Amino acid sequence: MNESLLSTALLLPFELLLPVLGILLIQSESPINSLIYRSFLGSIAALIYALIGAPDVALTEVMVGTLLSSLIYIVTIRSCYSIVIVVNQESPPTEHLKNLLKSSFEELHLRITYLEEQISETDNSPFDLLLSSKLSGSPHAMLLGTTLYFEVNTLLEDFAETQIYSELSKLIDIKLTPSKS
């Protein structure tokens, strides 16, 4: 009886930590913090399973609940840190401009992917491309001639705070994508 009470008392702090970590995980706004909370949650659950005599469940929790889910989180978070810049395939940006854009977005910890499209610069249809389901996912920008249009105002504001913004704004205009009326 005494031994059973002692083992329960040893598990209690770990058991109380699980709901706390669960609440932190649910309420976290940072993907990195969510990853850390999820990893701790899985590790502590595996520890509890091992201590109560279920090593097979503990091993499964470590492999699937902690390692696999952490790997999936990392891949997902990494893919979120990119921006797609749509450029006209008939007039691609110069290497100098690409390097300046790369430096600016590196300050924001974003990786650039260029998507070359056949774009007509005379009508409003280029901006319809940004709204299409073809470009779902990462935030987007469009380079039309000498103007860089951002899809999201918050990204434009962050971009304007980079160190290279002043140099870049001498080469190109930087605006928010016109809203559809």
C-alpha positions as CSV (number, residue, x, y, z in Angstrom):
1,M,0.0,0.0,0.0
2,N,2.8,2.4,0.9
3,E,4.7,1.6,-2.3
4,S,1.6,2.3,-4.4
5,L,1.0,5.6,-2.7
6,L,4.7,6.6,-3.2
7,S,4.6,5.8,-6.9
8,T,1.3,7.8,-7.3
9,A,2.9,10.8,-5.5
10,L,5.9,10.6,-7.8
11,L,3.7,10.7,-10.9
12,L,1.5,13.5,-9.7
13,P,3.7,16.4,-10.6
14,F,4.1,15.0,-14.1
15,E,0.4,14.4,-14.4
16,L,-0.4,18.0,-13.4
17,L,2.1,19.3,-15.9
18,L,0.2,17.7,-18.9
19,P,-2.9,19.9,-18.8
20,V,-0.8,23.0,-18.2
21,L,1.3,22.2,-21.3
22,G,-1.9,21.4,-23.2
23,I,-3.3,24.8,-22.4
24,L,-0.1,26.6,-23.3
25,L,0.0,24.6,-26.6
26,I,-3.6,25.6,-27.5
27,Q,-3.1,29.3,-26.6
28,S,0.3,29.7,-28.1
29,E,0.5,32.2,-31.0
30,S,4.1,31.3,-31.9
31,P,4.6,28.2,-34.0
32,I,8.0,27.7,-32.5
33,N,6.6,27.8,-28.9
34,S,3.9,25.4,-30.0
35,L,6.5,23.0,-31.3
36,I,8.4,23.2,-27.9
37,Y,5.2,22.7,-25.9
38,R,4.1,19.7,-28.1
39,S,7.5,18.1,-27.7
40,F,7.5,18.4,-23.9
41,L,3.9,17.2,-23.8
42,G,4.8,14.0,-25.7
43,S,8.0,13.4,-23.7
44,I,6.2,13.8,-20.4
45,A,3.4,11.5,-21.5
46,A,5.9,8.9,-22.6
47,L,7.7,9.2,-19.2
48,I,4.4,8.6,-17.4
49,Y,3.6,5.6,-19.6
50,A,7.0,4.1,-18.9
51,L,6.7,4.7,-15.2
52,I,3.3,3.0,-14.9
53,G,4.6,-0.1,-16.8
54,A,3.6,0.5,-20.4
55,P,6.9,0.6,-22.2
56,D,5.3,-0.2,-25.6
57,V,2.9,2.7,-25.3
58,A,5.8,4.9,-24.1
59,L,7.9,4.0,-27.1
60,T,5.0,4.6,-29.5
61,E,4.4,8.0,-27.9
62,V,8.1,9.0,-28.2
63,M,8.3,7.8,-31.9
64,V,4.9,9.1,-33.1
65,G,3.8,11.7,-30.6
66,T,7.0,13.4,-30.1
67,L,9.5,12.7,-33.0
68,L,7.1,12.4,-35.9
69,S,4.8,15.3,-34.9
70,S,7.8,17.5,-34.2
71,L,9.2,16.7,-37.7
72,I,5.9,17.5,-39.3
73,Y,5.7,20.8,-37.3
74,I,9.2,21.7,-38.4
75,V,8.5,21.1,-42.1
76,T,5.2,23.0,-41.8
77,I,6.8,26.0,-40.0
78,R,9.7,26.1,-42.4
79,S,7.3,26.2,-45.4
80,C,5.4,29.1,-43.8
81,Y,8.5,31.2,-43.8
82,S,8.5,31.9,-47.5
83,I,7.1,34.4,-49.9
84,V,6.1,33.9,-53.5
85,I,6.9,36.8,-55.8
86,V,5.0,36.6,-59.1
87,V,7.1,38.1,-62.0
88,N,6.4,38.6,-65.7
89,Q,8.3,35.9,-67.6
90,E,8.8,38.4,-70.4
91,S,10.6,40.9,-68.1
92,P,12.2,39.1,-65.2
93,P,13.9,41.1,-62.5
94,T,17.7,41.8,-62.8
95,E,20.1,40.0,-60.6
96,H,20.9,43.2,-58.7
97,L,17.2,43.6,-57.8
98,K,16.9,39.9,-56.9
99,N,19.8,40.3,-54.5
100,L,18.3,43.4,-52.9
101,L,15.0,41.6,-52.5
102,K,16.7,38.5,-51.1
103,S,18.5,40.6,-48.5
104,S,15.4,42.5,-47.5
105,F,13.4,39.3,-47.0
106,E,16.2,37.6,-45.2
107,E,15.9,40.3,-42.6
108,L,12.3,39.1,-42.2
109,H,13.4,35.5,-42.1
110,L,11.5,34.8,-45.4
111,R,12.7,32.7,-48.3
112,I,11.8,34.0,-51.8
113,T,10.3,31.8,-54.5
114,Y,9.9,33.5,-57.9
115,L,6.9,32.4,-60.0
116,E,7.2,33.4,-63.6
117,E,3.8,34.0,-65.3
118,Q,2.6,35.4,-68.5
119,I,1.3,38.8,-67.3
120,S,-0.4,41.6,-69.2
121,E,0.5,44.9,-67.5
122,T,-2.2,46.9,-69.2
123,D,-5.3,45.6,-67.4
124,N,-6.3,44.7,-63.8
125,S,-6.2,41.0,-64.5
126,P,-2.7,40.5,-63.1
127,F,-4.0,41.1,-59.6
128,D,-6.7,38.5,-60.2
129,L,-3.8,36.0,-60.2
130,L,-2.9,36.8,-56.6
131,L,-6.5,36.1,-55.6
132,S,-6.7,32.8,-57.5
133,S,-6.5,29.4,-55.7
134,K,-3.3,28.7,-57.7
135,L,-1.4,30.8,-55.2
136,S,-2.8,29.6,-51.9
137,G,-0.5,29.3,-49.0
138,S,2.5,31.6,-48.6
139,P,2.1,35.4,-48.7
140,H,2.5,36.9,-52.2
141,A,3.9,39.9,-54.0
142,M,3.9,40.8,-57.6
143,L,6.6,42.6,-59.5
144,L,5.1,44.4,-62.5
145,G,7.6,46.6,-64.3
146,T,9.2,48.8,-61.7
147,T,6.5,48.3,-59.0
148,L,6.4,45.7,-56.3
149,Y,2.9,45.0,-55.1
150,F,2.3,43.3,-51.8
151,E,-0.8,41.2,-51.2
152,V,-0.9,41.9,-47.4
153,N,-0.5,45.2,-45.7
154,T,1.3,43.8,-42.6
155,L,4.0,42.3,-44.8
156,L,4.4,45.6,-46.6
157,E,4.8,47.4,-43.2
158,D,7.4,44.9,-42.1
159,F,9.2,45.1,-45.4
160,A,9.3,48.9,-45.1
161,E,11.2,48.5,-41.8
162,T,14.1,46.6,-43.3
163,Q,17.5,48.2,-43.7
164,I,17.6,47.8,-47.5
165,Y,14.1,49.3,-48.0
166,S,15.4,52.9,-48.7
167,E,17.9,51.6,-51.3
168,L,15.3,49.4,-52.9
169,S,12.6,52.1,-52.9
170,K,14.9,54.2,-55.1
171,L,14.9,51.4,-57.8
172,I,11.2,50.4,-57.6
173,D,7.9,51.6,-56.3
174,I,6.5,49.5,-53.4
175,K,2.7,49.4,-53.0
176,L,-0.1,47.4,-51.7
177,T,-2.1,45.4,-54.3
178,P,-5.1,47.4,-55.4
179,S,-8.3,46.2,-53.9
180,K,-11.0,44.9,-56.2
181,S,-14.0,47.2,-56.3
